[in-house]
Amino acid sequence: MNDRPLTLMAVHAHPDDEATSTGGVLARYAAEGMRTVLVTCTDGSCGDGPGGVKPGDPGHDPAAVAALRRQELEASCEILKISDLEMLGYGDSGMMGWPSNAAPGSFWQTPVEEGAARLAELIRHYRPDVVVTYDENGFYGHPDHIQAHRITMAALEMTDSVSKAYWTTMPRSAMQRFGEALREFGEEMPEPDPAEAAALAEIGLPDDEISTWVDTRAFGGQKFDSLAAHASQGENIFFLKMGEERFTELMGVETFVRVKDSTGADLPEDDLFAGLR
């Protein structure tokens, strides 16, 4: 008899990414007795420093930022009841076009084969049934998200043992609601130039192209608290301004595209483990 629990592995780029798109499923499946494994690829050192100081500005200490964000990540994992945290420790590459993209040791400069080999070792160790990461554009074009996608897909090819794999996404209908919520909470969004507008229009998917809708509203409080645990990045996390109730209303269903499946579970589905239990 196999007593190994069903296992979910989420592969994310930075500390705090685990909370936004997968905090609900991580909390839900932990509560249902699954093993939940979080792999965080970078150290988050290009995040804000104390007082909101930005990378490259006087007083921004990347090593100190990384240490603080590690503490915040551990607090978030405790809130979400994540079973296992693995940090690959690559340098944060910053946003696309930043000088840090080219820094030695940055995740963006790491050969995909190297990162994939390390992740494949973790897949062999934890034997996840389900793996979640980003799409090929890293959802919104961040180099570290794109690289997380690349190493995950390569690691899945190396191991060929995972039953189901997913990319996080967002329904376009929800993107519209987020825009309304931003205005509701007083966030002034500058008018994007045509290129930015075109890129924003490509974020997420039409609702009918989303394969998997997981209701995590019962875990909205944990998801909100896990995001709040990343307090040093609070300036960038506008969701926290909403309060838990409005946050759960907007963020209480997490959506995915199924890109690998050996179970034959019908689509659309409402459970990442459909066909496995």
C-alpha positions, 0 to 999 in steps of 0.5 A: 500500500502506498501511504505517500500523500498526494503532492503539489509543487509550486515553482515561483520566481520571488518571495511573495509570488507564492501568495498572489496566484497560488496562496489559495490552492497551497492553503486549501490542499494543505488543509486537505492533507496534501503535501505542498512544496514551494520552490522559490528560484531567486533571493528577491534582492531587487525588491524594495528595502526598508522604507521603500528604498528602490534598487540602485538608490542610496541605502539599498542593500541587496544582501539585507533585502534578500535576508529580510525577504527570506524571513518574510517568505518563511512567515508566509509559508507558515501561514499557508501551512506549506510543508516544504520550502526549497530556495534555489538562491539565484540572484534576482534579475529585476524587471526586464531591461534593468542592469541587474538582468546581466549580473553574474549569478542572476537567474536570467543569466543562468543556463536553463539546463543548470536550473532545470537539473536542480529542479529535476532533483527536487522533483525526483525527491518530492515526487509531486503529482501536480506541478504549477508554474507560469506560462511562457511569458511569465504571466507579465513578462518578468525575466525571472518568471519567464526563466522559472517557466523555462526551467520547470518545463525542461525539468518536467521533460527530464523527469517525466514522472508528474501526472499533471502540470499547470500554468497560472493565469487570470481570466480577462473578465477578472482583469477588468474587475481588477482595473475597477478595484484599482480605481475604487481604492484610489490607485492612479494608473497612468495611461499606458503607451500603445506598446504597453497597452498591447502588452497589458491586453495580452495578460491572462486568457479569455475565460473560455480558454481557462481549463481549471477554476479552483474555489479557494474563498474559504482560505481567503484570510490565509491568502491575504495574511500570507501576502501581508507577511511580505510587508517590506514590499507593501508599496507594490502590493495594492491588494492589501489596501482592499481589506480581507473581504474585498480581497477574497471576493476578487482573488478567491478563485484561482485559475490555471491552464492544464498543460500536461495530464495523464489522468484523462480528467474532464475539462473544465475542472475545479480541482488540480487533483481531479483524476488523482483522488 
